[in-house]
Amino acid sequence: MGVVEDSREDGLDLSLWGKYSLVYGLAYPLLFHLLDTAAVMGELWDRYLTRAQRRVICRGLGLTPVGARREAMFFAGSHDIGKAGRFQMCEPGAWARVSDELRADAGPWRLLRHERASMHTAVELLADLGYRLGGNTSPAVRAAQILGSHHGRYLQCDVRGAARPERVRLDLGGPLWQDLRRRYLAQIRYLTGAGTPPSRISTEAAVLLSGLIMIADRLVSQPHVWMRRAMAPAPGALEHWINTRRPADADAEEGWAAAVVTASGLERVDLPGVPFTQAHPHTRGPNRLQASVIAQLEPAVKEQGAGILVVTDSTGAGKTITGQEAARIFNSHCGTRGMAVLQPTTAIADAAYDTLVTYVAAHRPERAPVSLVHGHRWNSAAYPDKRLLEAAVQLTLDEYFDARQDADGRPEHHVTVPDPFLRGWDRALLAQFTVATIDQALMAVLPVRHSALRMLALSGRTVILDEIHVATPYMRRLTARLLHWLAALGTPVVLLSATLAPPAVRELVHAYLAGAGVRPGQRDGLEVDVPYPGWLFAAARDGAVTRIDPAQAAAHATATRRRLTVRHQPVCAARLGTAERAVTDGERLHHIAGQIRPVLAHGGCAIVVCATVADAQDTFRHLADMPWTRPQEELVLLHARFPGHQREAVTRRVRDQLGPAGMRPERLVVVTTSLLDMSLDIDCDLMISDLASLGRLLQRAGRLWRFERLWQEEDAYRRRRPEWILARGPQLTVLDPVVDGRTELPHWWGRGEPAFDLHAAAHLLAHPPAHDLDLPVEVPGLLETVSTRIPDTLAALHTAFQAELRAHEHLGQEQAVPPPARTGSLADLYRRPTAAGTAPTREGSRPRRLLACYRRPDGSLHLDPAGTLALPDSPRLSAPAIRTILERTLDVPEDWLADAPAQLPGSWRQHALLADLTLLIHDAAAPGPVCFGRHFLHLDPHLGLIHDEAPAGPAELGPAL
């Protein structure tokens, strides 16, 4: 029979199942599942893809938009064709319903993963449909690999081995099975209207199509989506296909497939135009730099299309707003919609999430979900997520329905709250407006499962990389590869930085232009030095460069000019030890206490930034002995080794009290680590910092008197500084650990920033010991001095630093997937597979998650010392219970837990978000350090996690007692 006859009632055998519920004994025909996926793909093409993404696919397939859309629907509808084989026997109840003829024709088949079976059988079937079959880049092979990628990874397609026709027929059943697979694909092609096969399939188009198929498959595989249709199936393929366009209910306003996409929250929207001051509250209008972007960038982008924009400006000068305005311009003229803001840490991402939510809500859209994506986003009170249950290995059908009824007390009705589908752990990046850690984006260029889904999510909108200067050489190489891919996908990019060195700018801009197809000869001759403060735009089309008007740059520098004093203070670094130890003159803690005493006496807000968590804990303990009026309100400790819910609460308090509109306290001292270095819009009266790299110190200095100009303009008398602070002026004191007059880094600082960077900063600041800095004018010269003028005393350290830098750059180059032009088989994108939880987005070992709990006398475990929160342990954990667990976790180095015993409750071992936790079990009656090998850990309610380490060997043990 032909495709027309096959489309009618009783035309095709519908006994093969694509979805099956063992609980309800409900089977859904495979062909109907495939047609559902094709129909939803058509909706995603129209409503999720942007014009820029559609252009990439059309160009990559060599087809018109109509032809490419139909081809995409055909690919989506063919993804599970491998289920027409031995897979059918996986469910005995469903296998019993397969027709006798097919059951008898099984032959000596073998069980393959159905996605691999789809790829193998598609090679011959696609070739029969006219797809050119040849090498790895031929359309038949590429299309087969796309079909096989719907579970998140590309498979190697051996057309002369496992994918050759004789082998496929042996593996996947007899001639009836092969004929049915052929007829299924012919029917899908007929109903979708796919015409002439594509002449080529580019790597970029393949990646986007793979990501789309993953989305479409997941949408139609939701039990509440397919089960209802399975209860009243159509009699034939044609009627079922027509039903995908009809409303599912009498009162429905759109067709079934359209309703599925609508419910997912994936549809793109255009933000209504609003005045600048409405989009950016707390501003009186654009500053000079922002105004120059609005005036100059828009005509450049309108004429030249997408490209990369690099913005350099001092901290607190409004780079975030500049990035948002640039994204608006790019989206208006480049066929993109939405933005992804990438941040270096989770704490900064949480703050940026609030900022983006405010920005989107200010446009008053009817619906525009904003998602937050990082490994600890369950800690964010602003982000309700009831889909923690979806991380379980197996989820029963009733949980899909019941999970919606779990109440966790978080706000649900808000235009920026993501819909349930978008709250899944690897799907939140798909939201049109996203804030994420850069790690989530770097996984798109690492061989991580579902990397194509991440690349699809990032493309099609403006990608903003904030605080890009903090990236290590290893991360910068991965970032360069990400920019290469984004350029190849037509994605505009914005880089924001306060202290990005010129070599790093060149590396990243050239990587983007290479991905856009600008020839090496053109790239090499480009001058991409960015004015400071200022911006530079390089067009993807030809690398043409547009810069800020020099007059505007000079005017902005004058308008944002700030003077501050940086004092270099040599200190003796020593741990506090026991509370009885007296701190001596010259010690680090002695100098810190001396700086804080005026705050105690006369008021003010100070920040003490410590090199390590241990130093922060010592500093807090020492300062706590001073005569505070209200110690719990006036002295705050904030670092990364507090449980998540506690850390987030303290961070939000600091942001609120020291923010531009907060009720500034009379007296506040925040003892912290580098956690507060970046992207937190806070202001302090004075700052004390342990030695750090010059770039990081300049970053920290941006918090000093950050809102002074704003407050003067607003006459904000309630937030004026104490008189003694006004008389002294803004001052940053840098504590340099010295021994015999020379900088010597304490051994407990470990491997943080490169030692050369710290020594270079100390050398610069010590000559002279007090610097009056003129910001932002002096920033470029200072950065150039520490990177190029190497004193003889640091030559050996600089040589070692350069060698390590090159090693990390090489490692980053090796870890990344190849660029599109160098990808032969799509399996090249998955050569060294890794999981998202262990993806090498940063050098070094991944941290482990620790959960402190307390054992009561009766042996029961609780999450609090008082015993009011029992450790959840049941076969079916609720979403609030899972959140309660996760928000109390904290990250620690992997080697601290190397000798930790396995003590997880049984129900946790089958949950993807809980299975890798380590329990730190304290005695509730007398909490004390818990020994894991050489490491002693104790969670103190005021200090956070305290870590001590036993000596490594007998030589360090000291005399016997």
KABELKA-V749349 format. One record per run of one state. SS is the DSSP state (H for helix, E for strand, C for the rest). FROM is the first residue (numbers start at 1). TO is the last residue. If there is no record, write none. Layout:
# KABELKA-V749349
SS | FROM | TO
SS | FROM | TO
This chain:
# KABELKA-V749349
C | 1 | 2
H | 3 | 6
C | 7 | 16
E | 17 | 21
C | 22 | 25
E | 26 | 29
H | 30 | 47
C | 48 | 50
H | 51 | 61
C | 62 | 64
H | 65 | 78
C | 79 | 80
H | 81 | 83
C | 84 | 85
H | 86 | 90
C | 91 | 91
H | 92 | 95
C | 96 | 99
H | 100 | 104
C | 105 | 113
H | 114 | 128
C | 129 | 138
H | 139 | 148
C | 149 | 164
H | 165 | 171
C | 172 | 174
H | 175 | 192
C | 193 | 202
H | 203 | 221
C | 222 | 222
H | 223 | 231
C | 232 | 236
H | 237 | 243
C | 244 | 255
H | 256 | 264
C | 265 | 275
H | 276 | 279
C | 280 | 287
H | 288 | 304
C | 305 | 306
E | 307 | 312
C | 313 | 318
H | 319 | 333
C | 334 | 338
E | 339 | 343
C | 344 | 345
H | 346 | 362
C | 363 | 369
E | 370 | 373
C | 374 | 376
H | 377 | 379
C | 380 | 386
H | 387 | 391
E | 392 | 392
C | 393 | 396
H | 397 | 405
C | 406 | 419
H | 420 | 423
C | 424 | 427
H | 428 | 430
C | 431 | 432
E | 433 | 437
H | 438 | 445
C | 446 | 447
E | 448 | 448
C | 449 | 450
H | 451 | 458
C | 459 | 461
E | 462 | 465
C | 466 | 467
H | 468 | 470
C | 471 | 472
H | 473 | 488
C | 489 | 492
E | 493 | 497
C | 498 | 501
H | 502 | 516
C | 517 | 519
H | 520 | 524
C | 525 | 533
E | 534 | 539
C | 540 | 544
E | 545 | 547
C | 548 | 549
H | 550 | 559
C | 560 | 561
E | 562 | 572
C | 573 | 586
E | 587 | 587
H | 588 | 602
C | 603 | 603
E | 604 | 609
C | 610 | 612
H | 613 | 624
C | 625 | 630
H | 631 | 634
E | 635 | 638
C | 639 | 643
H | 644 | 658
C | 659 | 666
E | 667 | 672
C | 673 | 673
H | 674 | 676
C | 677 | 683
E | 684 | 684
C | 685 | 685
E | 686 | 690
C | 691 | 693
H | 694 | 701
C | 702 | 703
E | 704 | 704
C | 705 | 707
H | 708 | 714
C | 715 | 716
H | 717 | 719
C | 720 | 722
H | 723 | 728
C | 729 | 730
E | 731 | 739
C | 740 | 741
E | 742 | 743
C | 744 | 746
H | 747 | 749
C | 750 | 754
H | 755 | 765
C | 766 | 769
E | 770 | 775
C | 776 | 778
H | 779 | 788
C | 789 | 791
H | 792 | 815
C | 816 | 819
H | 820 | 822
C | 823 | 825
H | 826 | 830
C | 831 | 833
E | 834 | 834
C | 835 | 835
H | 836 | 838
C | 839 | 847
E | 848 | 855
C | 856 | 860
E | 861 | 862
C | 863 | 869
E | 870 | 870
C | 871 | 878
H | 879 | 886
C | 887 | 888
E | 889 | 892
C | 893 | 893
H | 894 | 897
C | 898 | 905
H | 906 | 910
E | 911 | 911
C | 912 | 917
E | 918 | 923
C | 924 | 929
E | 930 | 932
C | 933 | 934
E | 935 | 940
C | 941 | 943
E | 944 | 949
C | 950 | 953
H | 954 | 956
C | 957 | 961
